[in-house]
Amino acid sequence: MNLPPVITSEFEPEYFVPIFHSTPLSLFCQANNTVVRYQWYKNDSNIVENDRVSYNPSTGEIVFRNLEKKNFGVYYCMAENKFGISVSLFVKLLEAVLDQFSPISNEEQTCREYHHCALTCHNQPLCQPKTECMVEWKLGYGTSKNVFNNISETMDREGNKIL
């Protein structure tokens, strides 16, 4: 058929990768309609291959190894044949992060009966992706006694305890 390529690959919108990860991450750009060549781009520029990022223009595979901060960004691929070009959806390659939690000293909060009250979770560590992070409330200093959500207490998305 005399048609430009149609990219058939399905990418996640974001990939979180630990910096200096030991296992390579591979993404495959695949298209149909007699594709001749694949090209990968980062932040609207051709990728310059190196020992951390490489791709195969024949298969459309891009491989990420031992990434540095400068390797994170927005990637996409183009598939080309003699009838035209097709561009994939953008893919964000982000650093997976979990910093150390540094709690502050005890904080006292006065709440009125039958009124909503919030205990603020301070100094949360940076965590990417946020969906992989969990916040727990503990009762007492250096204790393993968890405070669970119940009918009168819950926790919001930022980890604040709502009473």
C-alpha positions in Angstrom: 0.0 0.0 0.0 1.1 3.5 -0.7 0.5 4.9 2.8 2.7 6.6 5.4 3.5 4.5 8.5 1.0 4.2 11.4 2.6 3.9 14.8 1.1 1.0 16.7 3.2 1.1 19.9 1.4 2.0 23.1 3.5 3.9 25.6 2.8 4.8 29.2 2.7 8.6 29.4 5.4 8.5 32.1 8.2 6.1 33.0 9.9 6.5 36.4 13.4 5.2 36.4 15.9 5.3 39.3 19.1 7.2 38.5 22.0 4.8 37.8 19.6 1.9 37.4 21.3 -1.4 36.6 18.6 -2.9 34.5 18.2 -1.3 31.0 14.8 0.1 30.1 13.7 -0.5 26.5 10.9 1.1 24.6 9.8 -0.1 21.2 8.5 2.2 18.5 6.6 0.0 16.0 4.6 0.9 13.0 3.0 -0.7 10.0 2.8 0.1 6.3 6.4 -0.7 5.3 8.4 1.4 7.6 11.9 2.2 6.4 13.4 4.1 9.3 12.8 5.1 13.0 14.2 8.1 14.7 13.9 9.0 18.4 13.8 12.6 19.7 14.3 14.1 23.2 12.8 17.5 23.9 12.4 18.2 20.2 16.0 17.4 19.3 17.6 14.3 17.6 19.0 12.0 20.2 22.8 11.8 20.2 23.6 8.2 21.1 26.0 7.5 23.9 26.7 4.7 26.5 23.5 5.7 28.4 20.9 6.1 25.5 21.0 4.3 22.2 18.4 3.3 19.6 18.2 1.1 16.6 16.8 3.0 13.5 15.7 -0.3 11.9 13.8 -1.9 14.8 12.7 1.3 16.6 14.0 0.1 20.0 15.5 2.7 22.3 17.5 1.5 25.3 18.3 3.5 28.5 21.1 2.5 30.8 22.6 4.1 33.9 20.8 7.4 33.4 22.0 10.8 34.6 19.8 13.7 35.3 20.4 15.2 31.8 18.9 12.0 30.3 15.4 12.6 31.7 12.9 14.4 29.6 10.2 14.0 27.0 10.8 11.5 24.2 9.0 10.5 21.1 9.7 8.6 17.9 9.1 9.1 14.3 8.5 6.3 11.7 9.2 7.2 8.1 8.7 5.5 4.8 8.8 6.9 1.2 5.1 8.0 1.6 5.4 10.0 4.8 6.1 10.3 8.5 4.2 9.3 11.6 4.9 10.7 15.1 4.3 8.7 18.4 2.7 10.1 21.5 5.1 11.9 23.9 6.7 9.8 26.7 8.1 11.4 29.8 11.1 9.7 31.3 11.3 10.8 34.9 13.6 10.1 37.8 12.2 7.8 40.4 12.9 9.4 43.8 12.4 8.6 47.5 14.1 11.1 49.8 14.5 10.5 53.5 11.7 11.6 55.8 12.7 14.1 58.4 10.0 14.5 61.1 9.7 17.7 63.1 9.4 17.9 66.9 6.0 17.2 68.5 3.3 19.6 67.5 0.1 20.2 69.5 -3.2 20.9 67.9 -6.4 21.9 69.7 -9.6 20.8 68.0 -13.2 21.6 68.9 -15.7 18.9 69.3 -18.0 18.4 66.3 -15.7 20.5 64.1 -13.3 19.3 61.4 -9.7 19.5 62.4 -6.5 18.7 60.4 -3.1 17.5 61.6 -0.6 18.6 58.9 2.0 16.2 57.7 5.2 18.3 57.6 8.5 17.7 55.9 7.3 14.9 53.6 10.1 13.5 51.4 10.1 13.9 47.7 8.6 10.8 46.1 8.2 10.1 42.4 5.8 8.7 41.4 3.5 9.8 44.1 1.3 6.8 43.6 4.1 4.6 44.9 4.4 6.4 48.2 2.5 5.7 51.4 2.0 8.0 54.4 1.2 6.5 57.8 0.4 8.2 61.0 1.9 6.8 64.3 0.9 7.4 67.9 3.8 8.1 70.3 7.5 8.7 69.8 9.4 6.0 68.1 6.5 3.7 68.1 5.1 1.1 65.7 1.5 1.9 66.8 -0.3 2.8 63.6 -3.2 5.3 63.6 -5.8 3.9 61.2 -8.6 5.7 59.3 -12.0 5.2 60.8 -15.5 6.7 60.6 -14.4 9.9 62.3 -10.8 10.2 61.0 -9.3 10.0 57.5 -6.3 11.2 55.6 -6.2 13.5 52.5 -4.0 13.0 49.4 -1.2 15.1 51.0 -1.0 12.9 54.0 -2.7 15.3 56.4 -4.9 13.6 59.1 -8.5 14.9 59.0 -10.3 14.5 62.3 
